[in-house]
Amino acid sequence: MRAEIIIRLLNVVIPVFAVIGVGFTFGRLKKIDMRTITDIVIYIGSPCLAFSSLLSKRVIPKDLVMLAVSVFFISLGCGGSAWLFLRLSKIKARGFYLPVMFMNSGNMALPLCLLAFGEEGLSKAILFFVTNTFLIYLLGVYIASGEGNVLGDVKEVFKLPLIYAAVAGVVINLSGVHLPQMVLKPIELLGSIAIPLVLFTLGYNLNNTRLKSLPLTMVGSFLRIGLGLLLAIIFVSITGLQGTTRDVILLVSAMPSAVTSFILAAKFEADPELVASIVFMSTVISLITTPLILLFIIGIQ
């Protein structure tokens, strides 16, 4: 039984980190313009993946609500802890909030949920991801900008095709309409490119990171992964969630910092080097923590 658990664990973790490793290694050997690949993921791969995945399993409205609520609970809880830490330590770094509050619910979480929990896990992880994306572009922009006029930047979220693809997928799923295979299959094929490309891109971009303020970086990484998991455990315990919804929330909540947090920090000059350090360090730490968290989830299934 123990051997089966280890094999299952390795089958989930190794493929994900192997592709990240390929991207990292490629970035060390060759420099290319990643903007084209990023555009393919954002405008084609991710929307197709979201749409087709949300049609693969029946969406339960209660799960949809609970996944969205969990994002707010965990992100705001991590934000509160970041505020308390900065207050007690008398450190001024508004960018510190971003990598602590917002987890990598896309690049890493989606492939992990697919491999660990199947199509059902992927569809629920996408719902989590969409809510987290909204929160990053709403609250994240507000924090990064120093509470300035952020309306123009908040509007950016409504330019993402992923949002509309996810809404369309949920609506069609709940309506009970079944699309013909000649329509659905090309969308599924295009969606299949998203996961390997986002992992490769994540690995490639890690080459551009340099560590800064190691003690603060370690605290931020701990709060993002450790506190994220603790808050997720509290949330699923209070709500009594079970099954795949519970497992997805536990896993995604303990993901490393979102790469988007660095993008916002750089744009609004909110301690971008510190944010980049936490993104990098939390991703490296996740090499150890992710298998342990999956082992914990398998143990309570």
N, C-alpha and C positions, 0 to 999 in steps of 0.2 A: 504493500500500500504506500509506504514511504517513497519507494522508487518511482511509483506512478505519479506521485505529487511532484517530485523533483523534475521528472521528465516534462510534465505539464507546465511547470514553472519555466523551465529552460526554453520550451517551445514558444512561450509568450515573450520572454525578456530578450533572448539572444537575437531574434530577427530584427527587433526594433533598434537595439543599440548597435547591431552590426551595420545597419544602413546609415545610422548617424555617424558611425566610425568611418564608413566609406566616404561620406561627405566631408568629414573633418580631414581625412588623409588627402583627399583630392584637393582640398583647399590649401594644404601645405605644399603640394606639388605644382599646382597650376592655379592661376588667378583668372577668373572669367567674370563677365558681367551677369550677375544673378537676376537682374530685373526682369528679363524675359521669362525665366523659369517662374519667378514669383507671380508675374502677371498671369501665366497659364494656370497656376494653382488657384489664384484668387478669383479669376473671371471665368474659368472653365471647370477645372477639376473639383474644387470644393463645392460649388453650387450643385454640380451633377451628383457628387457623392452624397450630399445632404438630401437632395430630392429623392434619389433612388433608395437610400437607406431608410428613409422615413416611410417608404411604401412597402418595405420588406416585412415589417411586423406591425400588428395593430397597435396604434397609439392609444393608451388609456389616459383620459383627461386628468385623472387624479395624479398619475405619475408625472405628467407634464407640469402640473402645478407644483408638486413636491420638488421636482428637479430645479425649477426656477427659484423656489423659495430657498432651497439649500444653497444656491449660489450666493444669494444676498446674505444669508446667515453666516456662511463661512467667510466671505470676503469682508463683510463689515466687522466680524469678530476679529479677524486678522488685522484689520485696519485699526480697531480699538487697541489691540495689544501693541501695535507699532506706535500709536500716539502715546500710550503709557510709557513705553520704553524711552522714546525721545524726550518726553517730559521729565522723567526721572534722571536720565543721563545728561539732560540739558544740551543735547545735540540738535543743531538746526540742519535738517536735511529733508525737505518735503518730498524729494524723489524717493526716499526710503519707503514710503507707503506703497508705491506702485508694485515693486517686485514681491512685496510681502502679501499684498491683498489679492493679486491676480495671478492665478495659476495657468500653466501651459495646458489649457484644455483642448488645444487643437493638435499641434505638431506631434506631441508624444501621447496624449491621452486617447485620441481616436484609434490609432493602430493598436495600442495596448488593450483597449476595450474590445476591439474587434477580435483580436487573438485570444483574449481571456474569456470573453462572454458571448462571442458570436455576433450575428447580425442584430439580435435584440439589444445587446450591449452597445453596439455601434450606434444604433438609432437613438438610444437614450443618451449616449455621450454627446451626440450632435445637438440634442435639445439643451443639454448643459452648456455646451460650447456656444450656442447662439445667445443664450442668456448672459453668459460671461462676456461675450463680445459687446453686447449692449452696455453692460455695466462699465467695461473698460472705457468705451467711448463717451459715456455720460459722466460717471463719477471720476474715472481716471483722468480724463481731460480737465475736469474741474480742479482736481488736486495738482496736476502737473503744471497748469497754467497759473497757479497762485491765486485762484479764485477770480480770474479776470473775465473778460468777455469771450466765452468759449462757444457761442452758438454756432458759428461757422464751422468749428472743428467737430462739434457734436453731430452736425449734419453729415459728416463723413460716413457714419455708420449706415445711413440710408442709401449710400452709393455702393454698398457691398452686395453683389448678386446673391451671396450666401443667405442673407436675411430673407429675401423674397423666395428663394428656392426652398428654404426650410418652412416658411409659412405655407407655400403652395403644397408641399409634401404633407404637412399636418392636415390641411383642409381636405385634400383628396383622400387621405387615409381615413379621416373621420366620416367623410361622406359615403365611404364604401365603394367608390368608383374604382374599377380595375382597368388600368391602361393596357392596351395591346402590347405584346412582346416586341413588335416591330418599332414601337415608340420607346419603350422602356429600355430595351437592350443597348441601343447606342448611348443612352444616358448613363447606364451602368458601366459601360466600357470607358467612357470619358472620366467617370468618377473614380475608376480604379487607378488612374494615374496620380491622384492627389496624395495618397498616403506615402508612397515611396518618395515622391518629390518633396513633401514637407519635411520628412525625416532627413533627406539628403541636404536640403537647404539649411536646416537647423545645425547639422554637423559642420557644414561649410562656414556658416556665420560665426561659429564658436572660435574660429581662428583669429577673428578680429578683436577678441576681448583680452584686456589686460587687467589683472587684479589690482584693486585699490582698497586701502583701509581694511585689511584682513579681519580684524576683530568685528567691525561693523558688518562686513560681508557675511561672516559666519553667523552672527545673530540674525540677520535678515534671512539667510538660508534656512536656519532652524525654525524661525517663526513661520516661514512659508510652508515647509514640509511637515514639521512636527506638530505645530499648532493647527495647521490645516487639517491633518488627520484627526487630531483630538476633537476639534469642533465638528467634524463629520461624524465621528463616533457618537458624540452628544446628540447631534441632530437626528440620526437614524434611531437612536435609543428613545428619544422623546416622542418621535412620530411613529415608532413601531414599524418602520419600513422593513421589508424583507425582499429576498430574491434579487433579480438583476438590478433593479433600481437602487437598492441599498448598496450593492457591490460597486456600481458605477460611481456613486457619490463618494464612497470611501476611497476608491482608487484615484479619481480625478482630483479630489480635494487635496491630495498629498503629492500632486505633481510639482515639479520645479516652477520657477517664475516664468511668466509669459514673456515671450520675446517682444510683444507689443508694448510692454511697459518701458523697455529701453527706447523704442521708437518715439513714444510720447515724451520721455525724459529728455531725449536729444532735441526734439522739436521745441520744447518749452524751456530748455536749459535748466532742468530740474535734476541736478546731480547725475548727469548721464554716465559718468565713469563709475560711480558707486552702483548705480542700477545695473550697468553691464556686468560688473563684478559679481553681483548677487545672482543675476541670470546665469552666468557661467558656473559659479560655484554650486548653486542649487542643482543645476543639471548634472554636474559631476557627482555630487552627493547622491543623486537619484539612482546612479548606477548600483549603489548599495541598498538604498531604502526601498526602491521599487520592488525588487524580488521579495524583500521581507514583508512588505505590505500585501503583496499578492499571496504570499504564504499565509498571512493572517486571514485574508479573505477566504481562501480555500478552506482554512480550518474551521470557519464559522458557517460555511455553506451547508 
